[in-house]
């Protein structure tokens, strides 16, 4: 295991709240034994990039361990234990931490340590520190308090927060979102009208070329003057996709410009994007971070407030609080109603809230009343008829295979948006696949009216005919097979459930639905339980599992929603057209 990953994991697990001396000792030993040698090697490599990374890793680690021990005698005792056991050539780092944060007991320990013959090489350093008095080391304080100018300074703020829980460090990261919009400043003169002589000899105006390159990224322009119309922060718009830094997106932005941004401009923009990403990621795990962001969103104005509201929307969505996400994004729309894709995003959040309500209702405590066979059949027929009359709906499915390991590639979520009219059917299908051998990498696949698109991180490809499509059309997310079951067959039993959410549940003990999923074959008899809204007769949720006596062990959960404002999937802009390529030539 990468010791840096272990260190990061420990920090993310609320060390500031419940970090014990035992945990501190384990972390420091791992850092010194497993991580420090690599830092030392890189620092002397002569490679400027490796040396810069090594310096940042060392500084972040030192700041974390220094702050974790300040004012905590029990952590100092743990560090002293490490100093007693670690190899002589690696103990200097521990000694510097003790000199920085030590107390009276630490001073006694250092005197004893210096008197041991094996430690005589450190005696002058320790004698000087004891003479001056133990206290905060200037080099550590200088590094920790350096003003934020790049992403490495953000890491230092996070190291302090993870060690101490000090939210003033989070506020310093939030302040980065209020930096000047450097990419906007870079774009403005490039969009200005050129003099008449330059325009006379140019085939196309420079602004029109820029507009053509940036509009697919969500940039908006006045059709006459080419002036920028975006209210949001362009540093973030150019770099982030769904709240995460996207190198391919930033490259597309830079490639669209006749004059590239200066290095200092790019560094400022990427630092701001890193601040946005790290705040959103940590706010999901740390309520203190979320509280700081919520307070700042109330206080900020302009593009900084828009950025914070967007950040909160992302966080609420990742936390599964879709009601809060919808409220936040509604606030965003009130301030920036013309942002590209903003209204569609609100519709998606409303849809997510409906799916969440279905999930919550399925787990709600209820009172059940058995239905008579005749009442069960009547409920089934009404639901089947409603499904036949509703030609547009949205669906979501989760498939779980028990009792055996998943394949290397597995579908983790699927979404279907379809419109049915007789035998003609337009469809949109989105599948998310994860690859275990690629550190949790997730591919997204779209199938829009038979045209397939795939995406790895930051790159969409329009795939050629015959390419293996993980977005293949299948009955997994279609309700027509369930409609046929409801229309043509009688349930084994039915119950009416009342409580937080009223519903009817019909169960078919031995139904044959055919092959429902591309993940694993599910042919054969299945036990199917269908949840029906008694007010609308709509099928809201389906659970499919093997029938009694089957050797297979899987569970398929499907949810169906008819939103008030349906939305569609659009072909991803700027997708690389590989329709004429052979499947083997596509990126893996």
DAZI-V996852 format. One record per backbone hydrogen bond with DSSP energy under -0.5 kcal/mol. CO is the residue of the C=O (numbers start at 0). NH is the residue of the N-H. If there is no record, write none. Layout:
# DAZI-V996852
co: <CO & CO>
nh: <NH & NH>
This chain:
# DAZI-V996852
co: <1 & 2 & 3 & 4 & 5 & 6 & 7 & 8 & 10 & 10 & 13 & 13 & 14 & 19 & 20 & 21 & 22 & 23 & 24 & 25 & 26 & 27 & 28 & 29 & 29 & 30 & 30 & 34 & 35 & 36 & 37 & 38 & 39 & 41 & 45 & 46 & 47 & 48 & 49 & 50 & 51 & 52 & 53 & 54 & 55 & 56 & 57 & 58 & 59 & 60 & 61 & 62 & 63 & 64 & 65 & 65 & 68 & 71 & 71 & 72 & 73 & 74 & 75 & 76 & 77 & 78 & 79 & 80 & 81 & 81 & 86 & 86 & 87 & 89 & 90 & 91 & 92 & 93 & 94 & 95 & 96 & 97 & 98 & 102 & 103 & 104 & 105 & 106 & 107 & 108 & 109 & 110 & 111 & 112 & 115 & 116 & 118 & 119 & 119 & 121 & 122 & 123 & 124 & 125 & 126 & 127 & 128 & 136 & 137 & 138 & 139 & 140 & 141 & 142 & 146 & 149 & 149 & 150 & 151 & 152 & 153 & 154 & 155 & 156 & 157 & 158 & 159 & 160 & 161 & 164 & 165 & 165 & 166 & 167 & 168 & 169 & 170 & 171 & 172 & 172 & 173 & 174 & 175 & 179 & 180 & 181 & 182 & 183 & 184 & 185 & 186 & 186 & 187 & 187 & 188 & 194 & 195 & 196 & 197 & 204 & 205 & 206 & 207 & 208 & 209 & 210 & 213 & 213 & 214 & 219 & 219 & 221 & 226 & 232 & 233 & 234 & 235 & 235 & 238 & 240 & 243 & 244 & 245 & 246 & 247 & 248 & 249 & 250 & 251 & 252 & 253 & 261 & 262 & 263 & 264 & 265 & 266 & 267 & 268 & 269 & 270 & 271 & 272 & 273 & 274 & 275 & 276 & 277 & 278 & 279 & 280 & 281 & 284 & 285 & 285 & 286 & 287 & 288 & 289 & 290 & 291 & 292 & 293 & 294 & 295 & 300 & 300 & 301 & 302 & 303 & 304 & 305 & 306 & 307 & 308 & 309 & 310 & 311 & 312 & 313 & 314 & 315 & 315 & 316 & 319 & 320 & 321 & 322 & 323 & 324 & 325 & 326 & 327 & 328 & 329 & 330 & 331 & 331 & 335 & 338 & 340 & 341 & 342 & 343 & 344 & 345 & 346 & 347 & 348 & 349 & 350 & 351 & 352 & 353 & 354 & 355 & 356 & 357 & 358 & 359 & 359 & 360 & 364 & 366 & 368 & 371 & 372 & 373 & 374 & 375 & 376 & 377 & 378 & 379 & 380 & 381 & 382 & 383 & 384 & 385 & 388 & 390 & 392 & 393 & 394 & 395 & 396 & 397 & 399 & 399 & 407 & 409 & 412 & 413 & 414 & 415 & 416 & 417 & 418 & 420 & 423 & 425 & 426 & 427 & 428 & 429 & 430 & 430 & 431 & 431 & 432 & 433 & 433 & 434 & 434 & 434 & 435 & 437 & 440 & 442 & 443 & 444 & 445 & 446 & 446 & 447 & 449 & 450 & 451 & 452 & 453 & 454 & 455 & 458 & 459 & 460 & 460 & 461 & 463 & 467 & 468 & 473 & 474 & 478 & 479 & 480 & 481 & 482 & 483 & 484 & 492 & 493 & 494 & 494 & 495 & 496 & 497 & 502 & 503 & 503 & 504 & 505 & 506 & 506 & 506 & 507 & 510 & 510 & 513 & 523 & 524 & 525 & 525 & 526 & 527 & 528 & 529 & 530 & 530 & 531 & 531 & 532 & 532 & 537 & 537 & 539 & 540 & 541 & 542 & 543 & 544 & 546 & 552 & 553 & 554 & 555 & 555 & 556 & 557 & 558 & 560 & 560 & 571 & 574 & 575 & 575 & 577 & 578 & 581 & 582>
nh: <5 & 6 & 7 & 8 & 9 & 10 & 11 & 12 & 13 & 14 & 16 & 17 & 18 & 23 & 24 & 25 & 26 & 27 & 28 & 29 & 30 & 31 & 32 & 33 & 34 & 34 & 35 & 38 & 39 & 40 & 41 & 42 & 43 & 44 & 47 & 50 & 51 & 52 & 53 & 54 & 55 & 56 & 57 & 58 & 59 & 60 & 61 & 62 & 63 & 64 & 65 & 66 & 67 & 68 & 68 & 69 & 71 & 74 & 75 & 76 & 77 & 78 & 79 & 80 & 81 & 82 & 83 & 84 & 84 & 85 & 89 & 90 & 90 & 92 & 94 & 95 & 96 & 97 & 98 & 99 & 100 & 101 & 134 & 106 & 107 & 108 & 109 & 110 & 111 & 112 & 113 & 114 & 115 & 115 & 118 & 119 & 121 & 122 & 123 & 125 & 126 & 127 & 128 & 129 & 130 & 131 & 132 & 140 & 141 & 142 & 143 & 144 & 145 & 145 & 148 & 152 & 153 & 154 & 155 & 156 & 157 & 158 & 159 & 160 & 161 & 162 & 163 & 164 & 15 & 166 & 168 & 169 & 170 & 171 & 172 & 173 & 174 & 175 & 175 & 176 & 176 & 177 & 178 & 181 & 184 & 185 & 186 & 187 & 188 & 189 & 189 & 190 & 190 & 191 & 191 & 198 & 199 & 200 & 201 & 208 & 209 & 210 & 211 & 212 & 213 & 214 & 216 & 218 & 217 & 228 & 229 & 225 & 221 & 236 & 237 & 238 & 238 & 239 & 245 & 243 & 240 & 246 & 249 & 250 & 251 & 252 & 253 & 254 & 255 & 255 & 256 & 265 & 266 & 267 & 268 & 269 & 270 & 271 & 272 & 273 & 274 & 275 & 276 & 277 & 278 & 279 & 280 & 281 & 282 & 283 & 284 & 285 & 286 & 288 & 289 & 290 & 291 & 292 & 293 & 294 & 295 & 296 & 297 & 298 & 299 & 303 & 304 & 305 & 306 & 307 & 308 & 309 & 310 & 311 & 312 & 313 & 314 & 315 & 316 & 317 & 318 & 319 & 320 & 319 & 321 & 324 & 325 & 326 & 327 & 328 & 329 & 330 & 331 & 332 & 333 & 334 & 334 & 335 & 338 & 341 & 344 & 345 & 346 & 347 & 348 & 349 & 350 & 351 & 352 & 353 & 354 & 355 & 356 & 357 & 358 & 359 & 360 & 361 & 362 & 362 & 363 & 363 & 499 & 497 & 495 & 375 & 376 & 377 & 378 & 379 & 380 & 381 & 382 & 383 & 384 & 385 & 386 & 387 & 388 & 389 & 390 & 419 & 417 & 560 & 415 & 558 & 413 & 556 & 401 & 554 & 435 & 433 & 431 & 396 & 429 & 394 & 427 & 392 & 425 & 423 & 420 & 418 & 448 & 416 & 446 & 414 & 432 & 444 & 411 & 412 & 442 & 409 & 435 & 437 & 439 & 440 & 438 & 440 & 434 & 432 & 454 & 430 & 452 & 428 & 448 & 450 & 451 & 447 & 462 & 445 & 460 & 443 & 458 & 455 & 575 & 453 & 462 & 577 & 466 & 469 & 471 & 476 & 477 & 482 & 483 & 484 & 485 & 486 & 487 & 488 & 506 & 370 & 496 & 504 & 368 & 502 & 366 & 496 & 505 & 531 & 494 & 529 & 491 & 492 & 508 & 527 & 512 & 525 & 515 & 512 & 546 & 510 & 527 & 544 & 507 & 542 & 505 & 539 & 540 & 503 & 533 & 536 & 537 & 532 & 539 & 559 & 530 & 557 & 528 & 555 & 526 & 549 & 401 & 545 & 399 & 543 & 557 & 397 & 541 & 395 & 393 & 562 & 574 & 576 & 461 & 577 & 580 & 464 & 584 & 585>
